[in-house]
Amino acid sequence: MALIVIAEDEFLIAEVLVMMLEDAGHDVAPAAHGLAALDLVREKRPDLVITDFMMPLMTGLELAKAIRSDDALAEIPVILVSGAQGSIGRSHPDMFNAVLDKPYQEKRLLETVTRLLQQQ
């Protein structure tokens, strides 16, 4: 299946995402913040990125901007999952292919992942 990079600084949320996506058949590379996720994206060229908004060192918006500004990475779909900053993500439709508010339903996240992967 697909390789997905997750940028999430809350360990338990990251673990749940990893298990959910691995159970759906995907390979997952987690990162504890946006800067580490950007390094993974550059190194691994994933099929999709899922990012939180508020993280140390680099926010999800800064991560998305860095991905979009790199011609080699710009077409990678990015999903923002956020508790309070979903409206910020929605105000940047050029940065995020989808925005899901926490708490989100597992089914909805997996449907969004599948839809975006099929559009590639």
N, C-alpha and C positions, 0 to 999 in steps of 0.2 A: 504494500500500500504506500501511502505517502509519508514523507518525513516532515514533521511539524516541530517548530521551535516554540517553546512556551517561555514568556517573560513574566514571572510572577514572584514577588518578594515574600509572600506569605507561604511558608513551607507546606502547611496542610492543604491549602488550596492548590498549590502546584502538584502535590502528590495525588490529589483526587483527579486533577486534569490528566496527569500522566497515566494513571490507571484506566480512566475512562477512554482515553484515546488509544491506548495499547489494547484494551479489550475490544475496540472497534477495528483492530488490525493495523494501526499506524505505528510507525517508529517515532519516538518522541525524544527531543533534546531539551531539557529544562535549563533555564538560567534564572539566577536569583535577582537580577535587575536588568534594565534596558541595555546598559553598556556590554554586559556579558552576553546578552542575547544578540546584539549587533555583531559581536565577534563570531558567535556561532552561525549567524546568517551568512556572514562573509565566507566562513570556512566551509560550511556544509551545503549552502544553496538549497534551503528547504523548499518544500512545495507550498508551505503555509506558515504564517506566524500568528500566534495568539498572545496578546499582551494585556497586562493590567495597565492602568493609567499611572497611579501614584506609586513610584518606586524610587529607591535611592540611585544616585549617580546619573540616571537618564530616565525621564518619564516615558510612558507609552507613546505620547505624541512626538516627543523628540526621536524615539526609536523609529516610528513610522516615517518621519521627515527624512531621517538618515537613509532609510531603505528606499524611499521614493526618489531621493536625490542621486542615487547610484544607478546608472543605466543598466548595470549587470543584475541589479536586484529589484528594480522598480516595478516589475510585473508580479512579484510575489504577493499573493493576497494577505491582508493583515486584518485580523479580527480584534477589536477592542472589547475586553470584558472589564466592566468597572462598576463600582458601587455608587459613587456620587458624581463622577465626571462623564457619564454617558452623554450628557448634552454637549459637552465640549467636543467629544468625538463626533457626534452627529453634525456639529458645525464645521467639520473638516472632512466632507465626503471624499475629497481627493486623497486623503491619507488612509482612510479605513474602508475596507470593503463591507464590513458589517460591524455593528455595535450591539452588544448584549449587556443588559443591566444585571448586576449581581443582586440578589441570587437569581441565577438563570436555571432553567430546566435542562437536565442532561440531554434529553431528546432534542430540544431546540438547538443546543450547541452542536450536537452531532449532525443534525440536518443542515445547519449553516456550513459546517466544515465540508460535508459531502457536496453541497451545492457549489461552493467556491472551488473545490478541487475539480469538479466536473466542467467548470467553465474555462479551465486552463487549456 
